[in-house]
Amino acid sequence: MAQSPGIQSDMTFAQVEDIINTYLEERDWINGNARNLAISIQLEASELLEHYQWEEKPIGSKEEIAAELADVLLYAFQFAYVNGIDMTQAIMDKLEKTKKKYPAEMFKGKESQERRQAWIEAKKNHKKEEVL
């Protein structure tokens, strides 16, 4: 049975991370350089973007696009490991911050142009937290 968009398998981030780390350990790739991994994330993201370079619809198959996205995520998991980042916690923290910056009531039920205007307004009004 094919999965619906947005539906993931029952694997947890921790299980996926274990599989990725085992794969990396088997090749002695586990302790990559953070700079190189960050560059690799960007390069793979660019390869994903190439599928949309000239068209709204992607060029290439769903499998090709999935492979490019997987490359981005594989490097992201490796980057998180090397930098001691708990990806689940990082995502939850980021969602909490963006809830404040982009409150649901500003966007829910709005037409595309209204949502765009609300986004612009939120961007203008939001003050970046100072990093000490």
C-alpha positions as CSV (number, residue, x, y, z in Angstrom):
1,M,0.0,0.0,0.0
2,A,1.4,3.4,-1.0
3,Q,1.9,6.0,1.7
4,S,0.0,9.2,1.6
5,P,2.0,12.5,1.5
6,G,3.2,13.5,4.9
7,I,2.9,10.0,6.3
8,Q,6.1,8.5,7.7
9,S,7.0,5.0,8.8
10,D,6.8,4.0,12.4
11,M,10.6,4.4,12.9
12,T,11.7,6.9,15.4
13,F,14.5,9.5,14.9
14,A,16.6,7.5,17.4
15,Q,16.2,4.3,15.3
16,V,17.1,6.1,12.1
17,E,20.1,7.7,13.8
18,D,21.3,4.3,15.0
19,I,21.0,2.8,11.4
20,I,22.8,5.8,9.9
21,N,25.6,5.7,12.6
22,T,26.1,2.0,12.0
23,Y,26.4,2.6,8.3
24,L,28.9,5.4,9.0
25,E,30.9,3.4,11.5
26,E,31.2,0.5,9.1
27,R,33.0,2.8,6.8
28,D,35.0,4.8,9.4
29,W,32.9,7.9,8.4
30,I,31.4,8.5,11.8
31,N,33.5,11.5,12.9
32,G,33.2,13.8,9.9
33,N,34.3,17.4,9.9
34,A,31.4,19.8,10.7
35,R,32.5,22.3,8.1
36,N,32.6,19.6,5.4
37,L,29.2,18.2,6.5
38,A,27.6,21.7,6.4
39,I,28.9,22.2,2.9
40,S,27.6,18.7,1.9
41,I,24.2,19.6,3.2
42,Q,24.1,22.7,1.0
43,L,25.4,20.8,-2.0
44,E,22.8,18.1,-1.7
45,A,20.0,20.7,-1.1
46,S,21.1,22.3,-4.4
47,E,20.8,19.0,-6.2
48,L,17.3,18.7,-4.8
49,L,16.5,22.2,-6.0
50,E,17.8,21.4,-9.5
51,H,14.7,19.2,-10.0
52,Y,12.6,22.5,-9.8
53,Q,15.0,24.8,-11.6
54,W,12.8,25.6,-14.6
55,E,9.4,24.2,-13.7
56,E,6.8,24.3,-10.9
57,K,6.6,20.5,-11.3
58,P,9.8,18.6,-10.6
59,I,12.0,17.2,-13.3
60,G,12.7,13.6,-12.5
61,S,10.9,10.8,-10.7
62,K,9.6,10.8,-7.2
63,E,12.4,8.2,-6.4
64,E,15.1,10.6,-7.7
65,I,13.7,13.4,-5.6
66,A,13.4,11.2,-2.6
67,A,17.1,10.2,-3.0
68,E,18.2,13.8,-3.1
69,L,16.2,14.6,0.1
70,A,17.6,11.5,1.7
71,D,21.1,12.8,1.0
72,V,20.3,16.1,2.7
73,L,18.9,14.3,5.7
74,L,21.8,11.8,5.9
75,Y,24.3,14.6,6.1
76,A,22.0,16.5,8.6
77,F,22.0,13.5,10.9
78,Q,25.7,13.1,10.6
79,F,26.2,16.9,11.2
80,A,24.0,16.6,14.3
81,Y,26.0,13.6,15.6
82,V,29.4,15.4,15.1
83,N,28.1,18.5,16.9
84,G,26.2,16.8,19.7
85,I,22.8,18.1,18.6
86,D,19.7,16.2,19.5
87,M,17.7,16.7,16.3
88,T,14.3,15.9,17.9
89,Q,14.9,18.6,20.6
90,A,16.3,21.0,18.0
91,I,13.2,20.7,15.9
92,M,10.9,21.0,18.9
93,D,12.8,24.1,20.1
94,K,12.6,25.7,16.6
95,L,8.9,25.0,16.3
96,E,8.3,26.8,19.7
97,K,10.3,29.8,18.5
98,T,8.5,30.0,15.2
99,K,5.1,29.7,16.8
100,K,5.8,33.0,18.5
101,K,7.1,34.6,15.3
102,Y,4.3,33.2,13.1
103,P,1.2,32.8,15.2
104,A,-1.3,30.4,13.6
105,E,-4.1,33.0,13.8
106,M,-2.2,35.2,11.4
107,F,-2.3,32.6,8.7
108,K,-5.0,30.0,9.2
109,G,-8.0,30.4,6.8
110,K,-6.3,33.2,4.8
111,E,-6.0,33.4,1.1
112,S,-2.5,33.1,-0.4
113,Q,-1.9,36.9,-0.8
114,E,-3.1,37.5,2.8
115,R,-0.8,34.8,4.1
116,R,2.1,36.3,2.1
117,Q,1.4,39.8,3.6
118,A,1.1,38.3,7.1
119,W,4.5,36.6,6.6
120,I,6.1,39.9,5.5
121,E,4.6,41.7,8.5
122,A,5.8,39.0,10.9
123,K,9.3,39.1,9.4
124,K,9.5,42.9,9.8
125,N,8.2,42.9,13.4
126,H,10.2,40.0,14.7
127,K,13.3,40.9,16.7
128,K,16.1,38.3,16.5
129,E,17.2,37.1,19.9
130,E,20.6,38.4,20.8
131,V,23.3,35.8,21.0
132,L,25.6,36.3,24.0
